[in-house]
Amino acid sequence: MGFLVSSSSCSIPISKLFILFLLCLASVSKCAASDYKTLVYKGCAKQSLVDPSGVYSQALSTLFGSLVSQSTKAKFFQTTSGSGQTTITGLFQCRGDLSNSDCYNCVSGLPVLSDKLCGRAIAARVQLYGCYLLYEVAGFAQVSGMEMLYKTCGGTNIAGSGFEEKRDTAFSNLENGVVSGHGFYTTSYQSMYVLAQCEGDVGDSDCGECVKSAVQRAQVECGSSISGQIYLHKCFISYNYYPNGAPYRSSSSPGSSYSSSSSSSSSQGYSSSSSSSSSQGYSSSTSGSGSGSGSGQNTGKTVAIILGGSVGVGFLVICLLCARNSMKKHDDF
């Protein structure tokens, strides 16, 4: 029998209060960590699999199973399934600051989502905030690693106040850091938060060149926008500027305010835009809203806010229980 919290109107076992607190904590934490599974964009080949015998379907199912199983222990994995003309190559990658469990939770939903968004296309790429999946049937046209697949720029512009200097300094640090970080790097400079990641099979030198190209794209495409995301075939970057200080941002969520002014340029294999433009290989579209990218440096702040919110919710639940208990006692007299 546990201790009791007692007053003239409330008597509740401490054990029950502790369980309620844990439930509140789990609920708030789940909400804070779920954004990494939000769709950013999709790219679907215009040609569908011709598969009367089911050989391609079996190979694709086997491929998806391998990718999902590997996501419990790796942030990047590439493999093939099938043989000869029915060979399908696929890979997944999780953002470098996700935990193994978050990586698995992100990747495990991609096969179903890919089928829902692209059907049985001969190639598809589905990008979420925290991970992406790509597969291609043998013989599919290859895409340059520097080709832009998708971009989104914040609807708020800022002029003066040294914005360009701060942005470019942060970008320079990012270009150097992603090389020394072996493909993933996030940092901040005077209220400018930046993140970059390269595909797992890209070497450090090529990764640096890819991120440099993405940075140049951001400078041109987004101009004085306070936030932006640039996705190239082999890397992506994001940046967010908070002139009044960074608000709450989950380490699992990109968390910034973007407008839906997203677009892309065509490439040999991919294109992506909110208006669903097409290219030689893919017809792609976005989720309708862009977003920036998160930073692992805010994990402590995130935990503090989650705990604070949980305590508040827990306290409210206790007060409601006490009030109900008090009313019940009043009715008994």
C-alpha positions as CSV (number, residue, x, y, z in Angstrom):
1,M,0.0,0.0,0.0
2,G,1.5,3.3,-1.1
3,F,1.8,6.6,0.7
4,L,-1.1,9.0,0.4
5,V,-1.3,12.6,-0.6
6,S,-3.9,13.9,1.8
7,S,-5.9,17.0,2.4
8,S,-9.4,17.6,3.6
9,S,-10.7,16.9,0.1
10,C,-8.1,14.7,-1.6
11,S,-6.5,11.4,-0.8
12,I,-4.6,9.8,-3.7
13,P,-1.9,7.1,-3.5
14,I,1.5,8.4,-4.5
15,S,2.0,5.3,-6.7
16,K,-1.0,6.3,-8.8
17,L,0.3,9.9,-9.1
18,F,3.7,8.6,-10.3
19,I,2.0,6.5,-13.0
20,L,0.0,9.4,-14.1
21,F,3.1,11.5,-14.3
22,L,4.9,8.9,-16.5
23,L,1.9,8.7,-18.8
24,C,1.9,12.5,-19.2
25,L,5.7,12.4,-19.9
26,A,5.3,9.7,-22.5
27,S,2.5,11.5,-24.2
28,V,4.3,14.9,-24.5
29,S,7.6,13.2,-25.5
30,K,5.8,11.3,-28.3
31,C,4.3,14.5,-29.7
32,A,7.7,16.3,-29.6
33,A,9.5,13.5,-31.4
34,S,7.0,12.6,-34.2
35,D,7.7,15.3,-36.7
36,Y,10.7,13.5,-38.3
37,K,8.1,11.2,-40.0
38,T,6.5,14.2,-41.8
39,L,6.7,14.1,-45.6
40,V,8.9,16.6,-47.3
41,Y,8.6,15.5,-51.0
42,K,8.3,12.4,-53.2
43,G,9.7,11.5,-56.6
44,C,8.0,8.8,-58.6
45,A,9.1,7.4,-62.0
46,K,6.4,7.9,-64.6
47,Q,6.8,4.3,-65.8
48,S,5.3,1.5,-63.8
49,L,6.6,-2.1,-63.3
50,V,5.3,-4.6,-65.9
51,D,5.1,-7.6,-63.6
52,P,2.7,-10.4,-64.7
53,S,4.7,-13.1,-63.0
54,G,5.2,-11.1,-59.7
55,V,9.0,-11.3,-59.9
56,Y,9.6,-7.6,-59.5
57,S,7.1,-7.4,-56.6
58,Q,8.9,-10.2,-54.8
59,A,12.3,-8.5,-55.3
60,L,10.9,-5.2,-54.1
61,S,9.3,-6.8,-51.1
62,T,12.6,-8.5,-50.2
63,L,14.5,-5.2,-50.7
64,F,12.1,-3.3,-48.4
65,G,12.5,-6.0,-45.7
66,S,16.3,-5.8,-45.8
67,L,16.2,-2.0,-45.6
68,V,13.8,-1.9,-42.6
69,S,15.7,-4.6,-40.7
70,Q,19.0,-2.8,-41.1
71,S,17.5,0.5,-39.9
72,T,17.6,-0.8,-36.3
73,K,21.4,-0.7,-36.3
74,A,22.6,1.7,-39.1
75,K,21.8,5.2,-40.3
76,F,22.6,4.3,-43.9
77,F,22.3,1.0,-45.8
78,Q,22.3,0.1,-49.5
79,T,21.6,-3.3,-51.1
80,T,20.2,-5.0,-54.1
81,S,17.5,-7.7,-54.6
82,G,16.6,-9.9,-57.6
83,S,18.9,-10.7,-60.5
84,G,19.6,-9.8,-64.1
85,Q,17.0,-7.4,-65.5
86,T,14.9,-7.8,-62.4
87,T,17.6,-6.4,-60.1
88,I,16.4,-3.6,-57.9
89,T,18.9,-1.4,-56.0
90,G,17.7,0.5,-52.9
91,L,18.9,2.4,-49.9
92,F,17.8,4.4,-46.9
93,Q,19.4,7.1,-44.9
94,C,18.4,8.6,-41.5
95,R,19.4,12.1,-40.4
96,G,22.6,11.9,-38.4
97,D,21.1,13.2,-35.1
98,L,18.4,10.6,-34.9
99,S,18.7,7.7,-32.4
100,N,18.6,4.1,-33.7
101,S,15.0,3.7,-32.5
102,D,13.9,6.9,-34.2
103,C,15.7,5.8,-37.4
104,Y,13.8,2.5,-37.4
105,N,10.5,4.2,-36.7
106,C,11.1,6.6,-39.5
107,V,12.3,4.0,-42.1
108,S,9.8,1.3,-41.2
109,G,6.9,3.3,-42.6
110,L,8.5,4.2,-45.9
111,P,7.7,1.0,-47.9
112,V,4.0,1.4,-47.3
113,L,4.2,5.2,-47.9
114,S,6.2,4.6,-51.1
115,D,3.6,2.2,-52.4
116,K,0.8,4.6,-51.5
117,L,2.5,7.7,-53.1
118,C,4.1,6.1,-56.1
119,G,2.4,2.7,-56.6
120,R,4.7,0.2,-58.3
121,A,6.8,2.7,-60.1
122,I,10.2,1.4,-61.6
123,A,11.9,4.0,-59.3
124,A,10.9,6.1,-56.3
125,R,12.3,8.4,-53.7
126,V,10.4,9.4,-50.6
127,Q,11.9,12.0,-48.3
128,L,10.7,12.6,-44.8
129,Y,12.2,15.1,-42.3
130,G,14.2,12.4,-40.6
131,C,14.9,9.8,-43.3
132,Y,14.5,8.9,-46.9
133,L,14.2,5.8,-49.1
134,L,15.2,5.3,-52.7
135,Y,14.9,2.4,-55.1
136,E,15.6,1.9,-58.8
137,V,15.1,-1.0,-61.2
138,A,18.2,-2.0,-63.2
139,G,18.7,0.2,-66.2
140,F,17.0,3.3,-64.8
141,A,18.6,6.6,-65.9
142,Q,21.1,7.8,-63.3
143,V,21.1,11.3,-61.9
144,S,24.1,13.6,-61.2
145,G,24.8,13.9,-57.5
146,M,24.7,17.7,-57.8
147,E,21.3,17.9,-59.4
148,M,18.7,19.7,-57.3
149,L,15.7,17.7,-56.4
150,Y,13.8,20.0,-54.2
151,K,14.0,23.4,-52.5
152,T,11.9,25.5,-50.2
153,C,12.6,29.0,-48.9
154,G,11.0,30.8,-46.0
155,G,8.3,33.4,-46.8
156,T,10.0,36.0,-44.5
157,N,12.8,38.0,-45.9
158,I,15.3,40.1,-44.0
159,A,17.5,42.9,-45.3
160,G,20.4,44.5,-43.7
161,S,21.3,43.8,-40.0
162,G,24.3,41.8,-41.3
163,F,22.1,38.9,-42.2
164,E,24.1,37.9,-45.3
165,E,27.4,38.0,-43.4
166,K,26.0,35.8,-40.6
167,R,24.5,33.4,-43.1
168,D,27.6,33.1,-45.2
169,T,29.9,32.7,-42.1
170,A,27.6,29.9,-40.9
171,F,27.7,28.3,-44.4
172,S,31.4,28.4,-44.5
173,N,31.6,26.7,-41.1
174,L,29.1,24.1,-42.4
175,E,31.2,23.4,-45.6
176,N,34.3,22.7,-43.4
177,G,32.4,20.9,-40.7
178,V,30.6,18.4,-42.9
179,V,34.0,17.2,-44.2
180,S,35.5,16.7,-40.8
181,G,32.2,15.3,-39.6
182,H,32.3,12.6,-42.3
183,G,29.0,13.5,-43.9
184,F,26.9,15.1,-41.2
185,Y,27.3,18.4,-39.4
186,T,25.1,20.9,-37.6
187,T,26.2,24.2,-36.0
188,S,25.0,27.7,-35.2
189,Y,26.5,31.2,-35.6
190,Q,24.9,34.3,-34.1
191,S,21.3,33.0,-34.3
192,M,21.9,31.2,-37.6
193,Y,21.3,27.5,-37.4
194,V,22.6,25.3,-40.2
195,L,22.7,21.6,-41.0
196,A,24.1,19.4,-43.8
197,Q,24.2,15.8,-44.6
198,C,25.6,13.7,-47.5
199,E,24.5,10.3,-48.6
200,G,26.3,7.6,-46.8
201,D,28.4,6.3,-49.7
202,V,29.8,9.7,-50.6
203,G,33.4,10.3,-49.7
204,D,34.5,13.3,-47.6
205,S,35.9,15.3,-50.5
206,D,32.9,14.8,-52.7
207,C,30.6,15.5,-49.8
208,G,32.3,18.9,-49.3
209,E,31.8,19.7,-52.9
210,C,28.2,18.7,-52.8
211,V,27.4,20.8,-49.8
212,K,29.3,23.7,-51.3
213,S,27.0,23.4,-54.4
214,A,24.0,23.3,-52.1
215,V,25.1,26.4,-50.3
216,Q,25.5,28.3,-53.5
217,R,22.0,27.2,-54.5
218,A,20.6,28.4,-51.2
219,Q,22.3,31.8,-51.6
220,V,20.9,32.2,-55.1
221,E,17.5,30.5,-54.8
222,C,16.5,31.8,-51.3
223,G,18.3,35.1,-51.3
224,S,17.4,37.0,-48.1
225,S,14.9,34.4,-46.9
226,I,15.5,33.7,-43.2
227,S,15.1,29.9,-43.8
228,G,15.6,27.4,-46.5
229,Q,16.2,23.8,-47.5
230,I,18.1,22.6,-50.5
231,Y,18.0,18.9,-51.5
232,L,20.5,17.7,-54.1
233,H,20.7,14.1,-55.2
234,K,23.6,13.3,-52.9
235,C,23.3,15.8,-50.1
236,F,21.0,18.4,-48.5
237,I,21.4,21.5,-46.3
238,S,19.0,23.6,-44.3
239,Y,19.3,26.9,-42.5
240,N,17.2,28.9,-40.0
241,Y,17.8,32.4,-38.8
242,Y,16.2,33.6,-35.5
243,P,16.9,37.3,-35.1
244,N,15.0,37.3,-31.8
245,G,16.5,34.1,-30.4
246,A,15.7,30.5,-31.2
247,P,12.3,29.2,-30.2
248,Y,11.6,25.7,-29.0
249,R,12.8,23.2,-31.6
250,S,12.8,19.4,-31.1
251,S,16.0,17.6,-32.0
252,S,13.7,15.2,-33.9
253,S,12.0,17.9,-35.8
254,P,13.3,20.5,-38.3
255,G,11.0,23.0,-36.6
256,S,11.0,26.4,-38.3
257,S,8.4,28.4,-40.1
258,Y,8.4,28.0,-43.9
259,S,6.0,29.1,-46.5
260,S,4.9,26.7,-49.1
261,S,6.9,28.5,-51.8
262,S,8.7,25.4,-52.9
263,S,9.9,24.6,-56.3
264,S,12.7,22.7,-58.2
265,S,14.7,22.5,-61.3
266,S,14.4,19.6,-63.7
267,S,17.1,17.0,-64.0
268,Q,17.6,13.9,-66.0
269,G,16.1,11.7,-63.4
270,Y,14.3,13.8,-60.8
271,S,12.3,16.9,-60.4
272,S,10.2,18.1,-57.5
273,S,7.8,21.0,-57.1
274,S,4.5,21.8,-55.4
275,S,2.9,21.9,-58.8
276,S,4.0,18.4,-59.6
277,S,6.2,19.2,-62.6
278,S,7.8,16.3,-64.4
279,S,11.1,15.4,-65.9
280,Q,12.5,12.6,-68.0
281,G,12.6,10.2,-65.1
282,Y,10.3,11.3,-62.3
283,S,7.1,13.1,-61.7
284,S,7.4,14.6,-58.2
285,S,5.4,16.6,-55.7
286,T,5.7,17.9,-52.2
287,S,3.7,17.7,-49.0
288,G,2.6,21.3,-49.6
289,S,4.7,22.8,-46.9
290,G,8.4,23.1,-46.5
291,S,10.4,22.9,-43.3
292,G,13.9,23.5,-42.1
293,S,16.1,21.1,-40.2
294,G,16.8,20.4,-36.6
295,S,19.9,20.5,-34.6
296,G,21.1,18.1,-31.9
297,Q,22.4,21.1,-30.0
298,N,18.9,21.8,-28.7
299,T,18.3,18.4,-27.2
300,G,18.8,19.8,-23.6
301,K,16.3,22.6,-24.2
302,T,13.9,20.1,-25.7
303,V,14.1,17.8,-22.8
304,A,13.6,20.7,-20.3
305,I,10.5,21.9,-22.1
306,I,9.1,18.4,-22.4
307,L,9.6,17.8,-18.7
308,G,8.2,21.2,-17.8
309,G,5.1,20.5,-19.9
310,S,4.7,17.1,-18.4
311,V,4.9,18.4,-14.9
312,G,2.2,21.0,-15.8
313,V,-0.1,18.4,-17.3
314,G,0.5,16.0,-14.4
315,F,-0.3,18.8,-11.9
316,L,-3.5,19.6,-13.8
317,V,-4.6,15.9,-13.8
318,I,-3.9,15.7,-10.0
319,C,-6.0,18.9,-9.4
320,L,-8.9,17.5,-11.5
321,L,-8.8,14.2,-9.6
322,C,-8.8,16.1,-6.3
323,A,-11.7,18.2,-7.4
324,R,-13.7,15.2,-8.5
325,N,-12.9,13.4,-5.2
326,S,-14.0,16.5,-3.3
327,M,-17.3,16.7,-5.2
328,K,-17.9,13.0,-4.5
329,K,-17.4,13.5,-0.8
330,H,-19.7,16.5,-0.8
331,D,-22.4,14.4,-2.5
332,D,-22.1,11.7,0.1
333,F,-23.2,14.1,2.9
